[in-house]
């Protein structure tokens, strides 16, 4: 357990890292956002193409680093430390 600060709303809470499926879900959501970001740079079709691989990569990353994901208990945002 560690004190973590939500980057979205600044809420401080006693963080317990997400495990397993929850972390994979959080990572997939982050990955999709990152993938879409790369895709947007490449145009509207790229945005669509970037989302799926982003989610897959994010999911794998979450699986490998599942102790680094937290979910804010105020705004429900997922984030990685
Ligand atoms: Zn928050």
PDB file of the backbone (N, CA, C, O) and the ligand in Angstrom, with CONECT records:
HET     ZN  A 101       1
ATOM      1  N   UNK A   1       0.849  -1.195   0.000  1.00  0.00           N
ATOM      2  CA  UNK A   1       0.000   0.000   0.000  1.00  0.00           C
ATOM      3  C   UNK A   1       0.885   1.246   0.000  1.00  0.00           C
ATOM      4  O   UNK A   1       1.930   1.295   0.650  1.00  0.00           O
ATOM      5  N   UNK A   2       0.437   2.235  -0.741  1.00  0.00           N
ATOM      6  CA  UNK A   2       1.217   3.464  -0.841  1.00  0.00           C
ATOM      7  C   UNK A   2       0.283   4.622  -1.134  1.00  0.00           C
ATOM      8  O   UNK A   2      -0.779   4.459  -1.736  1.00  0.00           O
ATOM      9  N   UNK A   3       0.705   5.788  -0.695  1.00  0.00           N
ATOM     10  CA  UNK A   3      -0.065   6.983  -1.021  1.00  0.00           C
ATOM     11  C   UNK A   3       0.136   7.313  -2.495  1.00  0.00           C
ATOM     12  O   UNK A   3       1.265   7.453  -2.966  1.00  0.00           O
ATOM     13  N   UNK A   4      -0.953   7.432  -3.200  1.00  0.00           N
ATOM     14  CA  UNK A   4      -0.863   7.815  -4.601  1.00  0.00           C
ATOM     15  C   UNK A   4      -1.763   9.025  -4.832  1.00  0.00           C
ATOM     16  O   UNK A   4      -2.746   9.237  -4.122  1.00  0.00           O
ATOM     17  N   UNK A   5      -1.405   9.805  -5.834  1.00  0.00           N
ATOM     18  CA  UNK A   5      -2.162  11.003  -6.170  1.00  0.00           C
ATOM     19  C   UNK A   5      -2.707  10.839  -7.583  1.00  0.00           C
ATOM     20  O   UNK A   5      -1.965  10.563  -8.526  1.00  0.00           O
ATOM     21  N   UNK A   6      -4.012  11.015  -7.707  1.00  0.00           N
ATOM     22  CA  UNK A   6      -4.639  10.893  -9.015  1.00  0.00           C
ATOM     23  C   UNK A   6      -4.200  12.053  -9.909  1.00  0.00           C
ATOM     24  O   UNK A   6      -4.315  13.212  -9.511  1.00  0.00           O
ATOM     25  N   UNK A   7      -3.695  11.757 -11.117  1.00  0.00           N
ATOM     26  CA  UNK A   7      -3.270  12.827 -12.019  1.00  0.00           C
ATOM     27  C   UNK A   7      -4.454  13.580 -12.631  1.00  0.00           C
ATOM     28  O   UNK A   7      -4.286  14.656 -13.205  1.00  0.00           O
ATOM     29  N   UNK A   8      -5.630  13.013 -12.503  1.00  0.00           N
ATOM     30  CA  UNK A   8      -6.806  13.618 -13.112  1.00  0.00           C
ATOM     31  C   UNK A   8      -7.436  14.662 -12.189  1.00  0.00           C
ATOM     32  O   UNK A   8      -7.708  15.787 -12.609  1.00  0.00           O
ATOM     33  N   UNK A   9      -7.666  14.278 -10.924  1.00  0.00           N
ATOM     34  CA  UNK A   9      -8.405  15.177 -10.032  1.00  0.00           C
ATOM     35  C   UNK A   9      -7.590  15.572  -8.812  1.00  0.00           C
ATOM     36  O   UNK A   9      -8.062  16.360  -7.992  1.00  0.00           O
ATOM     37  N   UNK A  10      -6.373  15.042  -8.669  1.00  0.00           N
ATOM     38  CA  UNK A  10      -5.522  15.409  -7.555  1.00  0.00           C
ATOM     39  C   UNK A  10      -5.877  14.735  -6.241  1.00  0.00           C
ATOM     40  O   UNK A  10      -5.295  15.045  -5.202  1.00  0.00           O
ATOM     41  N   UNK A  11      -6.816  13.830  -6.283  1.00  0.00           N
ATOM     42  CA  UNK A  11      -7.246  13.122  -5.081  1.00  0.00           C
ATOM     43  C   UNK A  11      -6.122  12.219  -4.564  1.00  0.00           C
ATOM     44  O   UNK A  11      -5.528  11.451  -5.321  1.00  0.00           O
ATOM     45  N   UNK A  12      -5.843  12.327  -3.263  1.00  0.00           N
ATOM     46  CA  UNK A  12      -4.839  11.463  -2.641  1.00  0.00           C
ATOM     47  C   UNK A  12      -5.559  10.309  -1.967  1.00  0.00           C
ATOM     48  O   UNK A  12      -6.547  10.504  -1.260  1.00  0.00           O
ATOM     49  N   UNK A  13      -5.061   9.126  -2.191  1.00  0.00           N
ATOM     50  CA  UNK A  13      -5.679   7.980  -1.541  1.00  0.00           C
ATOM     51  C   UNK A  13      -4.661   6.883  -1.304  1.00  0.00           C
ATOM     52  O   UNK A  13      -3.571   6.878  -1.874  1.00  0.00           O
ATOM     53  N   UNK A  14      -5.045   5.966  -0.456  1.00  0.00           N
ATOM     54  CA  UNK A  14      -4.192   4.831  -0.132  1.00  0.00           C
ATOM     55  C   UNK A  14      -4.344   3.827  -1.277  1.00  0.00           C
ATOM     56  O   UNK A  14      -5.321   3.080  -1.333  1.00  0.00           O
ATOM     57  N   UNK A  15      -3.385   3.818  -2.169  1.00  0.00           N
ATOM     58  CA  UNK A  15      -3.529   3.023  -3.381  1.00  0.00           C
ATOM     59  C   UNK A  15      -3.224   1.560  -3.167  1.00  0.00           C
ATOM     60  O   UNK A  15      -2.232   1.194  -2.536  1.00  0.00           O
ATOM     61  N   UNK A  16      -4.086   0.744  -3.700  1.00  0.00           N
ATOM     62  CA  UNK A  16      -3.772  -0.669  -3.795  1.00  0.00           C
ATOM     63  C   UNK A  16      -3.776  -0.988  -5.277  1.00  0.00           C
ATOM     64  O   UNK A  16      -4.784  -0.792  -5.956  1.00  0.00           O
ATOM     65  N   UNK A  17      -2.671  -1.472  -5.774  1.00  0.00           N
ATOM     66  CA  UNK A  17      -2.534  -1.643  -7.214  1.00  0.00           C
ATOM     67  C   UNK A  17      -3.509  -2.681  -7.720  1.00  0.00           C
ATOM     68  O   UNK A  17      -3.878  -3.619  -7.012  1.00  0.00           O
ATOM     69  N   UNK A  18      -3.912  -2.496  -8.942  1.00  0.00           N
ATOM     70  CA  UNK A  18      -4.835  -3.414  -9.585  1.00  0.00           C
ATOM     71  C   UNK A  18      -4.100  -4.699  -9.959  1.00  0.00           C
ATOM     72  O   UNK A  18      -2.907  -4.689 -10.260  1.00  0.00           O
ATOM     73  N   UNK A  19      -4.824  -5.777  -9.932  1.00  0.00           N
ATOM     74  CA  UNK A  19      -4.217  -7.063 -10.272  1.00  0.00           C
ATOM     75  C   UNK A  19      -4.973  -7.719 -11.418  1.00  0.00           C
ATOM     76  O   UNK A  19      -6.176  -7.524 -11.594  1.00  0.00           O
ATOM     77  N   UNK A  20      -4.242  -8.490 -12.177  1.00  0.00           N
ATOM     78  CA  UNK A  20      -4.840  -9.375 -13.156  1.00  0.00           C
ATOM     79  C   UNK A  20      -5.767  -8.693 -14.137  1.00  0.00           C
ATOM     80  O   UNK A  20      -5.371  -7.766 -14.843  1.00  0.00           O
ATOM     81  N   UNK A  21      -7.002  -9.156 -14.177  1.00  0.00           N
ATOM     82  CA  UNK A  21      -7.943  -8.710 -15.203  1.00  0.00           C
ATOM     83  C   UNK A  21      -8.212  -7.212 -15.106  1.00  0.00           C
ATOM     84  O   UNK A  21      -8.327  -6.533 -16.126  1.00  0.00           O
ATOM     85  N   UNK A  22      -8.313  -6.698 -13.886  1.00  0.00           N
ATOM     86  CA  UNK A  22      -8.581  -5.270 -13.731  1.00  0.00           C
ATOM     87  C   UNK A  22      -7.438  -4.452 -14.303  1.00  0.00           C
ATOM     88  O   UNK A  22      -7.663  -3.446 -14.975  1.00  0.00           O
ATOM     89  N   UNK A  23      -6.220  -4.879 -14.039  1.00  0.00           N
ATOM     90  CA  UNK A  23      -5.052  -4.164 -14.555  1.00  0.00           C
ATOM     91  C   UNK A  23      -4.988  -4.279 -16.069  1.00  0.00           C
ATOM     92  O   UNK A  23      -4.638  -3.314 -16.750  1.00  0.00           O
ATOM     93  N   UNK A  24      -5.318  -5.435 -16.596  1.00  0.00           N
ATOM     94  CA  UNK A  24      -5.288  -5.630 -18.046  1.00  0.00           C
ATOM     95  C   UNK A  24      -6.320  -4.730 -18.709  1.00  0.00           C
ATOM     96  O   UNK A  24      -6.067  -4.157 -19.769  1.00  0.00           O
ATOM     97  N   UNK A  25      -7.489  -4.608 -18.075  1.00  0.00           N
ATOM     98  CA  UNK A  25      -8.536  -3.744 -18.607  1.00  0.00           C
ATOM     99  C   UNK A  25      -8.080  -2.293 -18.601  1.00  0.00           C
ATOM    100  O   UNK A  25      -8.267  -1.570 -19.580  1.00  0.00           O
ATOM    101  N   UNK A  26      -7.481  -1.875 -17.497  1.00  0.00           N
ATOM    102  CA  UNK A  26      -6.989  -0.503 -17.389  1.00  0.00           C
ATOM    103  C   UNK A  26      -5.912  -0.249 -18.431  1.00  0.00           C
ATOM    104  O   UNK A  26      -5.899   0.796 -19.081  1.00  0.00           O
ATOM    105  N   UNK A  27      -5.018  -1.202 -18.583  1.00  0.00           N
ATOM    106  CA  UNK A  27      -3.926  -1.049 -19.526  1.00  0.00           C
ATOM    107  C   UNK A  27      -4.439  -1.020 -20.960  1.00  0.00           C
ATOM    108  O   UNK A  27      -3.922  -0.284 -21.801  1.00  0.00           O
ATOM    109  N   UNK A  28      -5.453  -1.820 -21.226  1.00  0.00           N
ATOM    110  CA  UNK A  28      -6.022  -1.832 -22.571  1.00  0.00           C
ATOM    111  C   UNK A  28      -6.658  -0.483 -22.888  1.00  0.00           C
ATOM    112  O   UNK A  28      -6.555   0.015 -24.009  1.00  0.00           O
ATOM    113  N   UNK A  29      -7.320   0.105 -21.883  1.00  0.00           N
ATOM    114  CA  UNK A  29      -7.939   1.413 -22.085  1.00  0.00           C
ATOM    115  C   UNK A  29      -6.871   2.465 -22.360  1.00  0.00           C
ATOM    116  O   UNK A  29      -7.023   3.300 -23.252  1.00  0.00           O
ATOM    117  N   UNK A  30      -5.788   2.416 -21.584  1.00  0.00           N
ATOM    118  CA  UNK A  30      -4.689   3.357 -21.796  1.00  0.00           C
ATOM    119  C   UNK A  30      -4.030   3.104 -23.146  1.00  0.00           C
ATOM    120  O   UNK A  30      -3.697   4.041 -23.871  1.00  0.00           O
ATOM    121  N   UNK A  31      -3.849   1.847 -23.469  1.00  0.00           N
ATOM    122  CA  UNK A  31      -3.203   1.486 -24.724  1.00  0.00           C
ATOM    123  C   UNK A  31      -4.013   1.947 -25.913  1.00  0.00           C
ATOM    124  O   UNK A  31      -3.466   2.422 -26.908  1.00  0.00           O
ATOM    125  N   UNK A  32      -5.330   1.803 -25.803  1.00  0.00           N
ATOM    126  CA  UNK A  32      -6.197   2.235 -26.891  1.00  0.00           C
ATOM    127  C   UNK A  32      -6.070   3.730 -27.098  1.00  0.00           C
ATOM    128  O   UNK A  32      -6.058   4.217 -28.228  1.00  0.00           O
ATOM    129  N   UNK A  33      -5.975   4.456 -25.988  1.00  0.00           N
ATOM    130  CA  UNK A  33      -5.850   5.912 -26.067  1.00  0.00           C
ATOM    131  C   UNK A  33      -4.515   6.290 -26.718  1.00  0.00           C
ATOM    132  O   UNK A  33      -4.458   7.179 -27.567  1.00  0.00           O
ATOM    133  N   UNK A  34      -3.457   5.612 -26.313  1.00  0.00           N
ATOM    134  CA  UNK A  34      -2.137   5.884 -26.894  1.00  0.00           C
ATOM    135  C   UNK A  34      -2.127   5.510 -28.368  1.00  0.00           C
ATOM    136  O   UNK A  34      -1.618   6.256 -29.204  1.00  0.00           O
ATOM    137  N   UNK A  35      -2.691   4.353 -28.679  1.00  0.00           N
ATOM    138  CA  UNK A  35      -2.740   3.908 -30.068  1.00  0.00           C
ATOM    139  C   UNK A  35      -3.528   4.882 -30.924  1.00  0.00           C
ATOM    140  O   UNK A  35      -3.130   5.202 -32.044  1.00  0.00           O
ATOM    141  N   UNK A  36      -4.643   5.349 -30.394  1.00  0.00           N
ATOM    142  CA  UNK A  36      -5.462   6.307 -31.129  1.00  0.00           C
ATOM    143  C   UNK A  36      -4.694   7.607 -31.326  1.00  0.00           C
ATOM    144  O   UNK A  36      -4.819   8.257 -32.364  1.00  0.00           O
ATOM    145  N   UNK A  37      -3.900   7.984 -30.330  1.00  0.00           N
ATOM    146  CA  UNK A  37      -3.099   9.195 -30.430  1.00  0.00           C
ATOM    147  C   UNK A  37      -2.112   9.111 -31.577  1.00  0.00           C
ATOM    148  O   UNK A  37      -1.950  10.061 -32.343  1.00  0.00           O
ATOM    149  N   UNK A  38      -1.457   7.972 -31.692  1.00  0.00           N
ATOM    150  CA  UNK A  38      -0.534   7.778 -32.814  1.00  0.00           C
ATOM    151  C   UNK A  38      -1.304   7.788 -34.124  1.00  0.00           C
ATOM    152  O   UNK A  38      -0.864   8.357 -35.123  1.00  0.00           O
ATOM    153  N   UNK A  39      -2.467   7.142 -34.093  1.00  0.00           N
ATOM    154  CA  UNK A  39      -3.263   7.050 -35.308  1.00  0.00           C
ATOM    155  C   UNK A  39      -3.744   8.399 -35.784  1.00  0.00           C
ATOM    156  O   UNK A  39      -3.751   8.676 -36.983  1.00  0.00           O
ATOM    157  N   UNK A  40      -4.152   9.250 -34.837  1.00  0.00           N
ATOM    158  CA  UNK A  40      -4.644  10.576 -35.202  1.00  0.00           C
ATOM    159  C   UNK A  40      -3.559  11.350 -35.952  1.00  0.00           C
ATOM    160  O   UNK A  40      -3.839  12.098 -36.889  1.00  0.00           O
ATOM    161  N   UNK A  41      -2.315  11.149 -35.513  1.00  0.00           N
ATOM    162  CA  UNK A  41      -1.202  11.811 -36.194  1.00  0.00           C
ATOM    163  C   UNK A  41      -1.096  11.354 -37.643  1.00  0.00           C
ATOM    164  O   UNK A  41      -0.602  12.090 -38.497  1.00  0.00           O
ATOM    165  N   UNK A  42      -1.563  10.134 -37.922  1.00  0.00           N
ATOM    166  CA  UNK A  42      -1.475   9.588 -39.274  1.00  0.00           C
ATOM    167  C   UNK A  42      -2.739   9.771 -40.082  1.00  0.00           C
ATOM    168  O   UNK A  42      -2.800   9.332 -41.231  1.00  0.00           O
ATOM    169  N   UNK A  43      -3.745  10.405 -39.520  1.00  0.00           N
ATOM    170  CA  UNK A  43      -4.986  10.625 -40.259  1.00  0.00           C
ATOM    171  C   UNK A  43      -6.140   9.837 -39.683  1.00  0.00           C
ATOM    172  O   UNK A  43      -5.938   8.980 -38.823  1.00  0.00           O
ATOM    173  N   UNK A  44      -7.348  10.114 -40.145  1.00  0.00           N
ATOM    174  CA  UNK A  44      -8.552   9.491 -39.579  1.00  0.00           C
ATOM    175  C   UNK A  44      -8.568   7.975 -39.720  1.00  0.00           C
ATOM    176  O   UNK A  44      -9.025   7.290 -38.805  1.00  0.00           O
ATOM    177  N   UNK A  45      -8.101   7.442 -40.798  1.00  0.00           N
ATOM    178  CA  UNK A  45      -8.070   5.978 -40.930  1.00  0.00           C
ATOM    179  C   UNK A  45      -7.061   5.386 -39.961  1.00  0.00           C
ATOM    180  O   UNK A  45      -7.282   4.316 -39.394  1.00  0.00           O
ATOM    181  N   UNK A  46      -5.954   6.089 -39.777  1.00  0.00           N
ATOM    182  CA  UNK A  46      -4.936   5.635 -38.842  1.00  0.00           C
ATOM    183  C   UNK A  46      -5.456   5.598 -37.419  1.00  0.00           C
ATOM    184  O   UNK A  46      -5.055   4.741 -36.632  1.00  0.00           O
ATOM    185  N   UNK A  47      -6.345   6.522 -37.083  1.00  0.00           N
ATOM    186  CA  UNK A  47      -6.907   6.542 -35.731  1.00  0.00           C
ATOM    187  C   UNK A  47      -7.646   5.250 -35.451  1.00  0.00           C
ATOM    188  O   UNK A  47      -7.552   4.695 -34.357  1.00  0.00           O
ATOM    189  N   UNK A  48      -8.378   4.776 -36.440  1.00  0.00           N
ATOM    190  CA  UNK A  48      -9.110   3.518 -36.257  1.00  0.00           C
ATOM    191  C   UNK A  48      -8.129   2.354 -36.182  1.00  0.00           C
ATOM    192  O   UNK A  48      -8.250   1.474 -35.329  1.00  0.00           O
ATOM    193  N   UNK A  49      -7.160   2.365 -37.084  1.00  0.00           N
ATOM    194  CA  UNK A  49      -6.192   1.274 -37.126  1.00  0.00           C
ATOM    195  C   UNK A  49      -5.315   1.259 -35.879  1.00  0.00           C
ATOM    196  O   UNK A  49      -4.866   0.196 -35.450  1.00  0.00           O
ATOM    197  N   UNK A  50      -5.068   2.432 -35.293  1.00  0.00           N
ATOM    198  CA  UNK A  50      -4.181   2.505 -34.144  1.00  0.00           C
ATOM    199  C   UNK A  50      -4.827   2.036 -32.856  1.00  0.00           C
ATOM    200  O   UNK A  50      -4.127   1.615 -31.935  1.00  0.00           O
ATOM    201  N   UNK A  51      -6.156   2.101 -32.772  1.00  0.00           N
ATOM    202  CA  UNK A  51      -6.833   1.784 -31.519  1.00  0.00           C
ATOM    203  C   UNK A  51      -6.689   0.314 -31.139  1.00  0.00           C
ATOM    204  O   UNK A  51      -6.410  -0.011 -29.985  1.00  0.00           O
ATOM    205  N   UNK A  52      -6.877  -0.561 -32.104  1.00  0.00           N
ATOM    206  CA  UNK A  52      -6.866  -1.996 -31.787  1.00  0.00           C
ATOM    207  C   UNK A  52      -5.488  -2.481 -31.366  1.00  0.00           C
ATOM    208  O   UNK A  52      -5.362  -3.101 -30.311  1.00  0.00           O
ATOM    209  N   UNK A  53      -4.450  -2.219 -32.156  1.00  0.00           N
ATOM    210  CA  UNK A  53      -3.113  -2.645 -31.687  1.00  0.00           C
ATOM    211  C   UNK A  53      -2.712  -1.963 -30.392  1.00  0.00           C
ATOM    212  O   UNK A  53      -2.009  -2.550 -29.570  1.00  0.00           O
ATOM    213  N   UNK A  54      -3.153  -0.729 -30.205  1.00  0.00           N
ATOM    214  CA  UNK A  54      -2.858  -0.029 -28.961  1.00  0.00           C
ATOM    215  C   UNK A  54      -3.445  -0.765 -27.779  1.00  0.00           C
ATOM    216  O   UNK A  54      -2.801  -0.908 -26.740  1.00  0.00           O
ATOM    217  N   UNK A  55      -4.680  -1.237 -27.943  1.00  0.00           N
ATOM    218  CA  UNK A  55      -5.343  -1.968 -26.865  1.00  0.00           C
ATOM    219  C   UNK A  55      -4.641  -3.283 -26.587  1.00  0.00           C
ATOM    220  O   UNK A  55      -4.512  -3.695 -25.434  1.00  0.00           O
ATOM    221  N   UNK A  56      -4.188  -3.940 -27.640  1.00  0.00           N
ATOM    222  CA  UNK A  56      -3.497  -5.228 -27.467  1.00  0.00           C
ATOM    223  C   UNK A  56      -2.167  -5.012 -26.751  1.00  0.00           C
ATOM    224  O   UNK A  56      -1.841  -5.721 -25.799  1.00  0.00           O
ATOM    225  N   UNK A  57      -1.406  -4.028 -27.217  1.00  0.00           N
ATOM    226  CA  UNK A  57      -0.119  -3.731 -26.588  1.00  0.00           C
ATOM    227  C   UNK A  57      -0.337  -3.295 -25.138  1.00  0.00           C
ATOM    228  O   UNK A  57       0.393  -3.699 -24.233  1.00  0.00           O
ATOM    229  N   UNK A  58      -1.362  -2.461 -24.944  1.00  0.00           N
ATOM    230  CA  UNK A  58      -1.671  -2.009 -23.593  1.00  0.00           C
ATOM    231  C   UNK A  58      -2.026  -3.167 -22.686  1.00  0.00           C
ATOM    232  O   UNK A  58      -1.608  -3.214 -21.529  1.00  0.00           O
ATOM    233  N   UNK A  59      -2.794  -4.093 -23.211  1.00  0.00           N
ATOM    234  CA  UNK A  59      -3.201  -5.249 -22.418  1.00  0.00           C
ATOM    235  C   UNK A  59      -1.999  -6.090 -22.018  1.00  0.00           C
ATOM    236  O   UNK A  59      -1.905  -6.549 -20.879  1.00  0.00           O
ATOM    237  N   UNK A  60      -1.089  -6.290 -22.947  1.00  0.00           N
ATOM    238  CA  UNK A  60       0.120  -7.058 -22.650  1.00  0.00           C
ATOM    239  C   UNK A  60       0.973  -6.336 -21.616  1.00  0.00           C
ATOM    240  O   UNK A  60       1.505  -6.946 -20.688  1.00  0.00           O
ATOM    241  N   UNK A  61       1.092  -5.022 -21.797  1.00  0.00           N
ATOM    242  CA  UNK A  61       1.870  -4.231 -20.853  1.00  0.00           C
ATOM    243  C   UNK A  61       1.279  -4.335 -19.461  1.00  0.00           C
ATOM    244  O   UNK A  61       2.001  -4.477 -18.474  1.00  0.00           O
ATOM    245  N   UNK A  62      -0.049  -4.263 -19.394  1.00  0.00           N
ATOM    246  CA  UNK A  62      -0.721  -4.365 -18.103  1.00  0.00           C
ATOM    247  C   UNK A  62      -0.504  -5.716 -17.460  1.00  0.00           C
ATOM    248  O   UNK A  62      -0.351  -5.822 -16.243  1.00  0.00           O
ATOM    249  N   UNK A  63      -0.491  -6.744 -18.281  1.00  0.00           N
ATOM    250  CA  UNK A  63      -0.276  -8.090 -17.759  1.00  0.00           C
ATOM    251  C   UNK A  63       1.120  -8.196 -17.151  1.00  0.00           C
ATOM    252  O   UNK A  63       1.308  -8.818 -16.106  1.00  0.00           O
ATOM    253  N   UNK A  64       2.090  -7.584 -17.817  1.00  0.00           N
ATOM    254  CA  UNK A  64       3.481  -7.661 -17.368  1.00  0.00           C
ATOM    255  C   UNK A  64       3.759  -6.715 -16.206  1.00  0.00           C
ATOM    256  O   UNK A  64       4.651  -6.971 -15.396  1.00  0.00           O
ATOM    257  N   UNK A  65       3.006  -5.629 -16.119  1.00  0.00           N
ATOM    258  CA  UNK A  65       3.266  -4.606 -15.105  1.00  0.00           C
ATOM    259  C   UNK A  65       2.011  -4.347 -14.285  1.00  0.00           C
ATOM    260  O   UNK A  65       1.653  -3.195 -14.039  1.00  0.00           O
ATOM    261  N   UNK A  66       1.347  -5.408 -13.863  1.00  0.00           N
ATOM    262  CA  UNK A  66       0.036  -5.262 -13.233  1.00  0.00           C
ATOM    263  C   UNK A  66       0.111  -4.633 -11.855  1.00  0.00           C
ATOM    264  O   UNK A  66      -0.923  -4.265 -11.299  1.00  0.00           O
ATOM    265  N   UNK A  67       1.288  -4.499 -11.292  1.00  0.00           N
ATOM    266  CA  UNK A  67       1.378  -3.883  -9.965  1.00  0.00           C
ATOM    267  C   UNK A  67       1.595  -2.381 -10.041  1.00  0.00           C
ATOM    268  O   UNK A  67       1.824  -1.743  -9.013  1.00  0.00           O
ATOM    269  N   UNK A  68       1.528  -1.801 -11.235  1.00  0.00           N
ATOM    270  CA  UNK A  68       1.771  -0.374 -11.385  1.00  0.00           C
ATOM    271  C   UNK A  68       0.517   0.406 -11.757  1.00  0.00           C
ATOM    272  O   UNK A  68       0.569   1.621 -11.949  1.00  0.00           O
ATOM    273  N   UNK A  69      -0.595  -0.286 -11.858  1.00  0.00           N
ATOM    274  CA  UNK A  69      -1.829   0.393 -12.237  1.00  0.00           C
ATOM    275  C   UNK A  69      -2.708   0.658 -11.016  1.00  0.00           C
ATOM    276  O   UNK A  69      -2.848  -0.181 -10.126  1.00  0.00           O
ATOM    277  N   UNK A  70      -3.277   1.824 -11.010  1.00  0.00           N
ATOM    278  CA  UNK A  70      -4.164   2.219  -9.920  1.00  0.00           C
ATOM    279  C   UNK A  70      -5.452   2.784 -10.510  1.00  0.00           C
ATOM    280  O   UNK A  70      -5.489   3.246 -11.650  1.00  0.00           O
ATOM    281  N   UNK A  71      -6.500   2.733  -9.701  1.00  0.00           N
ATOM    282  CA  UNK A  71      -7.748   3.373 -10.108  1.00  0.00           C
ATOM    283  C   UNK A  71      -8.143   4.352  -9.024  1.00  0.00           C
ATOM    284  O   UNK A  71      -8.239   3.988  -7.852  1.00  0.00           O
ATOM    285  N   UNK A  72      -8.371   5.602  -9.417  1.00  0.00           N
ATOM    286  CA  UNK A  72      -8.780   6.631  -8.472  1.00  0.00           C
ATOM    287  C   UNK A  72     -10.139   6.271  -7.886  1.00  0.00           C
ATOM    288  O   UNK A  72     -11.051   5.887  -8.617  1.00  0.00           O
ATOM    289  N   UNK A  73     -10.275   6.396  -6.567  1.00  0.00           N
ATOM    290  CA  UNK A  73     -11.564   6.059  -5.961  1.00  0.00           C
ATOM    291  C   UNK A  73     -12.508   7.254  -5.924  1.00  0.00           C
ATOM    292  O   UNK A  73     -13.613   7.150  -5.392  1.00  0.00           O
ATOM    293  N   UNK A  74     -12.091   8.378  -6.480  1.00  0.00           N
ATOM    294  CA  UNK A  74     -13.004   9.510  -6.582  1.00  0.00           C
ATOM    295  C   UNK A  74     -13.558   9.658  -8.003  1.00  0.00           C
ATOM    296  O   UNK A  74     -14.770   9.763  -8.197  1.00  0.00           O
ATOM    297  N   UNK A  75     -12.660   9.665  -8.992  1.00  0.00           N
ATOM    298  CA  UNK A  75     -13.124   9.896 -10.368  1.00  0.00           C
ATOM    299  C   UNK A  75     -13.050   8.631 -11.238  1.00  0.00           C
ATOM    300  O   UNK A  75     -13.423   8.659 -12.410  1.00  0.00           O
ATOM    301  N   UNK A  76     -12.565   7.523 -10.656  1.00  0.00           N
ATOM    302  CA  UNK A  76     -12.513   6.234 -11.352  1.00  0.00           C
ATOM    303  C   UNK A  76     -11.534   6.196 -12.523  1.00  0.00           C
ATOM    304  O   UNK A  76     -11.551   5.262 -13.325  1.00  0.00           O
ATOM    305  N   UNK A  77     -10.687   7.210 -12.615  1.00  0.00           N
ATOM    306  CA  UNK A  77      -9.701   7.183 -13.700  1.00  0.00           C
ATOM    307  C   UNK A  77      -8.650   6.119 -13.418  1.00  0.00           C
ATOM    308  O   UNK A  77      -8.216   5.944 -12.280  1.00  0.00           O
ATOM    309  N   UNK A  78      -8.250   5.413 -14.466  1.00  0.00           N
ATOM    310  CA  UNK A  78      -7.139   4.488 -14.376  1.00  0.00           C
ATOM    311  C   UNK A  78      -5.862   5.234 -14.702  1.00  0.00           C
ATOM    312  O   UNK A  78      -5.836   6.067 -15.608  1.00  0.00           O
ATOM    313  N   UNK A  79      -4.820   4.941 -13.979  1.00  0.00           N
ATOM    314  CA  UNK A  79      -3.534   5.528 -14.319  1.00  0.00           C
ATOM    315  C   UNK A  79      -2.397   4.621 -13.890  1.00  0.00           C
ATOM    316  O   UNK A  79      -2.580   3.710 -13.082  1.00  0.00           O
ATOM    317  N   UNK A  80      -1.229   4.880 -14.435  1.00  0.00           N
ATOM    318  CA  UNK A  80      -0.072   4.040 -14.211  1.00  0.00           C
ATOM    319  C   UNK A  80       1.015   4.863 -13.535  1.00  0.00           C
ATOM    320  O   UNK A  80       1.256   6.010 -13.911  1.00  0.00           O
ATOM    321  N   UNK A  81       1.664   4.285 -12.551  1.00  0.00           N
ATOM    322  CA  UNK A  81       2.768   4.983 -11.885  1.00  0.00           C
ATOM    323  C   UNK A  81       4.087   4.364 -12.316  1.00  0.00           C
ATOM    324  O   UNK A  81       5.149   4.802 -11.873  1.00  0.00           O
TER     325      UNK A  81
HETATM  326 ZN    ZN A 101      -9.192  11.053  -9.588  1.00  0.00          ZN
END
